[in-house]
Amino acid sequence: MGTASFVKGVLVATWAGARHFFRPRMTLRYPEQKLDLEGPGYRYDPKTGTGLPGFKGRHILYFDKCTGCQLCAIACDGVAVAIEMQPLPKGKAQNKKEIWPAVDYGRCVPTWTPVATSNGIVPIERIHVDDRVLTHTGKFRRVSQVFRREYTGRIYTFRTLGNAEPLTVTEGHPVLVHTPGGLKWRMPDQIRYQTYLTRPIMKEALIPRELQYSYGLKHPSLRGGYSTVSLPVLQFAQGHSPSAIRMTGDMILSPVIDISVKTVADLEVMNLEVEEDNSFVASNQVVHNCVFCGLCVDPETEVATNPGLKPIKNIKVGERVLTHTGVYRSVSKIWRFSYTGPIYEIKAMGKPNSLLCTSDHRLLTVKRPSSKKRDKRLLRVTEPVAMVLPKDVKAGDYLLTPIPKKVIRLRNFRVKWDSSTGVKVMNLRTEPDLFRLIGYYLAEGSIGEGSRVVYLSFGSSEQELVEDARGLLRRYFGKEPYSQKLAHHVINVRLGLTFAMLFFMNFGRGAANKTLPDWVFFASRERQVQLIKGMWLGDGCVVRQSRQKYLNITTTSKVLAYQLQTVLTRLGVVSAIHCEIRKNRLPAYRLNVFGRWAVKLARMMGIPFDHNPSKFVDKFLMNEDYVFSPIESISSSQVANREVMDITVEDDHTFVG
């Protein structure tokens, strides 16, 4: 080390110490000193397991590791107000008591809030698990959990025309309102003067033991009627016409006539988890039960399903989606909200579309530090993996895509159909060669309109492929295919057989509709290598540029392109999808494999690829769990009343979009 470097180091260290000498200490001597997270501004985000401000960690519950010891609540007493141990049969051997930490979701109402139940109007503090409460559908649903906590922050109070009891909620607790576009969930800070709040018309013929709570309230009664309005209502409603109250087939609509906001400290608040409808009637107005109140992604965001790709707006409860663990989990709930605030657009390398998400939607990322060298380039690191808010990521950081781990080992595929002679059943052995034939069909295959004829179309110079396809069709379907040379240097291989037509229909009819069924998408490694080989031989090529060569596969099916990209990751190969918009033609999705990944894939498929540079320039990383794709760009814009969606996913509580 030179003298100049040594002196520079001493001066930098001295200056850093001097700058912090008169500042308050930022660290605590734990466990003698503990961080109080319940002061002003305390928030707890259950979806990410994060307490703010000051809390530097993140809470994740692993059901396979949790023993029910309750040490999480003991060690993190600053967040323990949000944790309650609940009995829940999960069948995990390590948790013999079958108790698990449950989280109070932090969006609540005060304990005195009256709630409409099947037994009348009672304060929320007197509601227990298994009680039935009125929901926005006009039906009574079972309460599955009751949450109680102390809250510090802002509370909103709304008075509506015709209601004596004002509605008070914490910030971030959605309320059901009526808009020109229909019923919408709105956050308290989005509700304005004369916004119509809602109360449902009962659909069940229950006889409550009491209709009144406290002083005379106007509360739901049977068959859409409401009990009489007492004097206090008229006192605060002066100057407003009763005709402003409206009725639809399902709801009574009352305009907001007064809004107040104040900050409270250590106010006891409560929330309910309600089965099926996820709402309840509090202070005569419909509020969300807020089990997961995530304002997350654009409805057009495509989600990795099992297997395939589907916009989140088309996802249904019960479908399985890919999570950060590489496992497909069931969707248990679907959420729709109207969102006002910043929307982030994030473009990751290798992905054809950008991700649009709200400001509170966390992303699975690795933040890349800069090199200490003069060029300040970002280092290629794979740790630490963290869920990060969009505002905290930068161009160059890695977005992580999980690699599916599931393997289906199917020995035979059965095709069953009705014929004039009765029901017929045929079995196909799912050998690697069959998967190469499937690849040929995905690349070059079609099924005649209104016929049972399967076509495979090759170029006249691909005679070797023609003979291979003919042999495979003959071997698996027991009938000699017919070859025909057409104009434009095309050779058609035809097989007219009901059995073959029904088999290939599993992979889609029409180029843009081709997909992989789950037994192919999750097949073993040696089978999927042959699948990719058949696809590449039919619709692939080697692209030669001045400084590099790479492998390409082209398809007009967006779902198939995504599936092939995922299959390649299962084989340990990273690829990039480029979408080419063509005039008067279907979009082309080009799957490109560059650098060392192309060399690896060519070696697996046994095809010539004479490209061996001394150094590969590669922007992607991969390990056994994830593909690390660098962010190309990130931008944000303000939106107002934009519809956004989220889904609740069992166990892992994440999804790949």
Residue pairs with C-beta under 8 A, 6 or more apart in sequence:
28 34
28 35
34 77
34 78
35 54
35 55
35 78
36 78
37 51
37 53
37 54
37 55
37 78
37 79
38 78
38 81
38 150
38 152
38 266
39 152
40 152
40 153
40 263
40 265
41 52
41 53
41 152
41 153
42 51
42 52
42 53
42 152
42 153
43 51
43 52
43 106
43 153
44 50
44 51
44 52
44 79
44 82
44 103
44 104
44 106
45 51
45 52
45 106
45 360
46 82
46 103
46 104
46 105
46 106
46 292
47 292
47 294
47 362
47 653
48 58
48 362
48 387
49 58
49 59
49 60
49 61
49 103
50 58
50 59
51 78
51 79
51 82
55 78
55 79
58 386
58 387
59 72
59 76
59 79
61 100
61 101
63 90
63 92
63 100
63 651
64 92
64 94
65 94
66 92
66 94
66 95
66 100
66 101
67 94
67 95
68 85
68 95
68 96
68 97
68 98
68 99
68 100
70 85
70 99
70 101
72 83
72 101
73 80
73 83
73 85
73 101
74 80
76 83
81 104
81 149
81 150
82 103
82 104
82 106
82 149
83 101
83 102
83 103
83 104
84 101
84 102
84 103
84 104
84 147
85 99
85 100
85 101
85 102
86 99
86 100
86 101
86 102
86 145
87 98
87 99
88 98
88 99
88 100
88 102
89 98
90 98
90 100
92 98
102 145
104 147
104 148
104 149
104 271
105 147
105 271
105 290
105 291
105 292
105 293
106 149
106 151
106 170
106 172
107 169
107 170
107 172
107 173
107 174
107 271
107 288
107 290
107 293
108 147
108 149
108 151
108 169
108 170
108 173
108 269
108 270
108 271
108 290
109 124
109 167
109 168
109 169
109 170
109 173
109 269
109 270
109 271
109 282
109 283
109 287
110 124
110 155
110 168
110 267
110 268
110 269
110 270
111 123
111 124
111 125
111 148
111 268
111 269
111 270
112 123
112 124
112 125
113 123
113 124
113 167
113 168
113 270
113 282
113 283
114 121
114 122
114 123
114 124
114 165
114 213
114 214
114 217
114 219
114 282
114 283
114 284
115 121
115 122
115 123
115 124
115 127
115 133
115 134
115 272
115 280
115 281
115 282
116 133
116 134
116 219
116 220
116 280
116 281
116 284
117 127
117 131
117 132
117 133
117 134
117 140
117 208
118 131
118 132
118 133
118 134
118 140
118 206
118 208
119 131
119 208
119 209
119 210
120 208
120 209
120 210
120 211
120 213
121 208
121 210
121 211
121 212
121 213
121 217
121 219
122 213
123 213
124 270
124 272
124 282
125 270
127 133
127 143
127 146
127 272
128 143
128 146
129 143
129 144
129 145
129 146
130 142
130 143
131 142
131 143
132 140
132 141
132 142
132 143
133 140
133 141
133 143
133 272
133 274
133 280
133 281
134 140
134 200
134 202
134 220
134 280
134 281
135 141
135 200
135 274
135 276
135 277
135 278
135 279
135 280
135 281
135 286
136 176
136 183
136 198
136 200
136 277
136 279
136 281
136 286
137 200
137 203
137 250
137 277
138 200
138 201
138 202
138 203
138 204
138 250
139 203
139 204
139 277
140 204
140 206
141 274
141 275
141 276
141 277
142 274
142 275
143 272
143 273
143 274
143 275
144 273
144 274
144 275
145 272
145 273
146 270
146 271
146 272
146 273
147 270
147 271
147 272
147 273
148 268
148 269
148 270
149 268
149 269
149 270
150 266
150 267
150 268
150 269
151 170
151 264
151 266
151 267
151 268
151 269
152 264
152 265
152 266
152 267
153 170
153 171
153 263
153 264
154 170
154 171
154 261
154 262
154 263
154 264
155 168
155 169
155 170
155 171
155 261
155 262
155 263
155 264
155 267
156 168
156 169
156 170
156 171
156 188
156 189
156 191
156 259
156 260
156 261
157 166
157 167
157 168
157 259
157 260
157 261
157 262
158 166
158 167
158 168
158 175
158 188
158 191
158 197
158 256
158 258
158 259
158 285
159 166
159 236
159 256
159 257
159 258
159 259
160 167
160 197
160 254
160 255
160 256
160 257
160 284
160 285
161 237
161 240
161 242
161 244
161 245
161 254
161 255
161 257
162 218
162 229
162 233
162 237
162 242
162 245
162 254
163 217
163 218
163 233
163 254
163 283
163 284
163 285
164 215
164 216
164 217
164 218
164 229
164 230
164 232
164 233
165 214
165 217
165 283
165 284
166 258
166 283
167 175
167 197
167 282
167 283
167 284
167 285
167 287
168 283
169 175
169 188
169 282
169 287
170 269
171 187
171 188
171 189
172 187
172 188
172 290
172 293
173 187
173 188
173 287
173 288
173 290
173 293
174 185
174 186
174 187
174 287
174 288
174 290
174 293
174 337
175 185
175 186
175 187
175 188
175 191
175 197
175 285
175 286
175 287
175 288
176 183
176 184
176 185
176 186
176 197
176 198
176 279
176 285
176 286
176 287
176 288
177 183
177 184
177 185
177 186
177 191
177 195
177 196
177 197
177 198
178 184
178 196
178 197
178 198
178 248
178 251
178 253
179 196
183 198
183 251
184 338
185 288
185 336
185 337
185 338
186 195
186 338
190 338
190 340
190 641
191 197
191 256
191 259
192 256
192 259
193 256
193 257
193 258
193 259
194 255
194 256
194 257
195 255
195 256
196 246
196 253
196 254
196 255
196 256
197 253
197 254
197 255
197 256
197 285
197 286
198 251
198 252
198 253
198 254
198 285
198 286
199 220
199 251
199 252
199 254
199 281
199 284
199 285
199 286
200 220
200 250
200 251
200 252
200 281
200 286
201 220
201 223
201 224
201 247
201 249
201 250
201 251
201 252
202 220
202 221
202 222
202 223
202 224
205 222
205 223
206 222
207 222
211 219
211 221
211 227
212 219
212 227
213 219
215 230
215 232
216 228
216 229
216 230
216 231
216 232
216 233
217 227
217 230
217 284
218 226
218 227
218 228
218 229
218 230
218 233
218 284
219 226
219 227
219 284
220 226
220 281
220 284
221 227
224 247
224 252
226 252
236 257
236 258
237 257
240 255
240 257
244 255
245 252
245 253
245 254
245 255
246 252
246 253
247 253
254 285
271 289
271 290
272 280
272 289
273 289
273 291
274 280
274 289
278 288
278 289
278 291
278 333
279 286
279 287
279 288
279 289
280 286
280 287
280 289
281 287
291 333
291 648
292 333
292 335
292 646
292 648
293 335
293 337
294 335
294 360
294 361
294 646
295 337
295 339
295 341
295 358
295 360
295 361
295 644
295 646
296 335
296 357
296 358
296 360
296 361
296 644
296 645
296 646
297 312
297 355
297 356
297 357
297 358
297 361
297 644
297 645
297 646
297 657
298 312
298 343
298 356
298 357
298 642
298 644
298 645
299 311
299 312
299 313
299 336
299 643
299 644
299 645
300 311
300 312
300 313
300 356
301 311
301 312
301 355
301 356
301 357
301 645
301 657
302 309
302 310
302 311
302 312
302 353
302 562
302 657
303 309
303 310
303 311
303 312
303 315
303 321
303 322
303 647
303 655
303 656
303 657
304 321
304 322
304 562
304 566
304 655
304 656
304 657
305 315
305 319
305 320
305 321
305 322
305 328
306 319
306 320
306 321
306 322
306 328
306 518
307 515
307 516
307 517
307 518
307 521
307 522
307 563
307 566
308 515
308 559
308 562
308 563
309 558
309 559
309 562
309 563
310 319
312 645
312 647
312 657
313 645
315 321
315 331
315 334
315 647
316 331
316 334
317 331
317 332
317 333
317 334
318 330
318 331
319 330
319 331
320 328
320 329
320 330
320 331
321 328
321 329
321 331
321 647
321 649
321 655
321 656
322 328
322 402
322 404
322 655
322 656
323 329
323 402
323 649
323 651
323 652
323 653
323 654
323 655
323 656
324 364
324 400
324 402
324 652
324 654
324 656
325 402
325 652
325 654
326 402
326 403
326 404
326 405
326 625
327 404
327 405
327 406
327 652
328 404
328 406
329 649
329 650
329 651
329 652
330 649
330 650
331 647
331 648
331 649
331 650
332 648
332 649
332 650
333 647
333 648
334 645
334 646
334 647
334 648
335 645
335 646
335 647
335 648
336 643
336 644
336 645
337 643
337 644
337 645
337 646
338 641
338 642
338 643
338 644
339 358
339 639
339 641
339 642
339 643
339 644
340 639
340 640
340 641
340 642
341 358
341 359
341 638
341 639
342 358
342 359
342 636
342 637
342 638
342 639
343 356
343 357
343 358
343 359
343 636
343 637
343 638
343 639
343 642
344 356
344 357
344 358
344 359
344 361
344 390
344 391
344 634
344 635
344 636
345 354
345 355
345 356
345 633
345 634
345 635
345 636
345 637
346 354
346 355
346 356
346 357
346 363
346 390
346 393
346 399
346 631
346 633
346 634
347 354
347 355
347 631
347 632
347 633
347 634
348 355
348 399
348 629
348 630
348 631
348 632
349 576
349 619
349 620
349 629
349 630
349 631
349 632
350 565
350 574
350 575
350 576
350 577
350 620
350 629
351 577
351 629
352 558
352 561
352 577
352 578
352 579
352 589
353 579
355 363
355 657
357 363
357 390
358 644
359 389
359 390
359 391
359 636
360 389
361 389
361 390
362 387
362 388
362 389
363 387
363 388
363 389
363 390
363 393
363 399
364 385
364 386
364 387
364 399
364 400
364 654
365 385
365 386
365 387
365 388
365 393
365 397
365 398
365 399
365 400
366 381
366 382
366 383
366 384
366 385
366 386
366 397
366 398
366 400
366 628
367 386
367 388
367 392
367 393
367 394
367 397
368 378
368 379
368 380
368 381
368 396
368 397
368 398
369 378
369 379
369 381
370 376
370 377
370 378
370 379
371 377
371 378
371 379
378 396
378 397
380 621
382 398
382 621
382 623
382 626
382 628
385 400
385 626
390 634
390 636
391 636
393 631
393 634
394 631
394 634
395 630
395 631
395 632
395 633
395 634
396 630
396 631
397 630
397 631
398 621
398 628
398 629
398 630
398 631
399 628
399 629
399 630
399 631
400 626
400 627
400 628
400 629
401 569
401 626
401 627
401 629
401 656
402 625
402 626
402 656
403 566
403 569
403 570
403 622
403 624
403 625
403 626
403 627
404 522
404 566
404 570
406 522
407 522
407 523
407 524
408 518
408 519
408 522
408 523
409 524
410 430
410 519
410 523
411 429
411 430
412 427
412 428
412 429
412 430
413 427
413 428
413 430
413 503
413 519
414 425
414 426
414 427
414 428
415 425
415 426
415 427
415 428
415 499
415 502
415 503
416 423
416 424
416 425
416 426
417 423
417 424
417 498
417 499
417 502
418 424
419 498
424 499
426 499
428 434
428 476
428 503
429 476
430 519
430 523
430 527
431 527
432 526
432 527
432 529
432 530
433 472
433 475
433 530
434 472
434 476
435 520
435 523
435 527
435 528
435 530
435 531
435 534
436 468
436 472
436 530
436 531
436 533
436 534
437 469
437 472
437 473
437 476
437 534
438 507
438 520
438 531
438 534
439 530
439 531
439 532
439 533
439 534
439 535
439 536
439 537
439 538
440 456
440 465
440 469
440 472
440 534
440 535
440 537
440 538
441 454
441 456
441 504
441 507
442 507
442 514
442 516
442 534
442 535
442 538
442 539
442 555
442 560
443 534
443 535
443 536
443 537
443 538
443 539
443 540
443 553
443 555
444 456
444 457
444 458
444 538
444 539
445 454
445 455
445 456
445 457
445 504
445 507
446 454
446 455
446 457
446 509
446 510
446 511
447 453
447 454
447 455
447 501
447 504
447 505
447 509
448 454
448 455
451 496
451 501
452 496
452 497
452 498
452 500
452 501
453 494
453 495
453 496
453 501
454 494
454 495
454 496
454 497
454 500
454 501
454 504
455 492
455 493
455 494
456 469
456 473
456 492
456 493
457 490
457 491
457 492
457 493
458 465
458 466
458 469
458 490
458 491
458 493
458 538
459 489
459 490
459 491
460 485
460 489
460 490
460 491
461 489
462 491
463 491
465 537
465 538
466 483
466 491
466 493
469 481
469 493
470 481
470 483
470 493
473 479
473 481
473 493
473 495
473 500
474 480
474 481
477 495
477 497
477 499
477 500
479 495
479 497
479 500
481 493
481 494
481 495
482 493
482 494
482 495
482 496
483 491
483 492
483 493
483 494
484 491
484 492
484 494
485 491
485 492
486 492
506 517
507 514
507 515
507 516
507 517
507 520
508 514
508 515
508 557
508 560
511 555
511 556
511 557
511 586
512 556
512 557
512 558
512 586
513 557
514 555
514 557
514 559
514 560
515 557
515 559
515 560
515 563
516 560
516 563
516 564
516 567
520 527
520 528
520 531
521 563
521 566
521 567
523 531
525 570
525 571
528 567
528 570
528 571
529 571
529 604
529 605
531 567
532 553
532 564
532 567
532 568
532 571
532 601
532 605
533 605
533 606
533 607
535 553
535 564
536 551
536 553
536 605
536 607
539 553
539 554
539 555
540 551
540 552
540 553
540 554
541 551
541 552
542 549
542 550
542 551
542 552
542 609
543 549
543 550
543 551
543 552
543 592
548 594
548 595
548 611
548 613
549 598
549 609
549 611
550 592
550 593
550 594
550 595
550 598
551 592
551 593
551 598
551 601
551 602
551 609
552 590
552 591
552 592
552 593
553 564
553 590
553 591
554 588
554 589
554 590
554 591
555 561
555 564
555 588
555 589
555 591
556 586
556 587
556 588
556 589
557 589
558 579
558 587
558 589
560 589
561 577
561 589
561 591
562 577
564 575
564 591
565 575
565 577
565 591
568 574
568 575
568 591
568 593
568 601
569 575
569 622
569 627
571 601
571 604
572 600
572 622
573 593
573 597
573 600
573 601
573 604
574 593
574 597
574 620
574 622
574 627
575 591
575 592
575 593
575 597
576 591
576 592
576 593
576 594
577 589
577 590
577 591
577 592
578 589
578 590
578 592
579 587
579 588
579 589
579 590
580 587
580 588
580 589
580 590
581 587
582 588
593 601
594 618
595 616
595 617
595 618
596 616
596 618
597 618
597 620
598 609
598 611
599 609
599 611
599 612
602 608
602 609
603 609
619 630
620 627
620 628
620 629
620 630
621 627
621 628
622 628
647 655
649 655
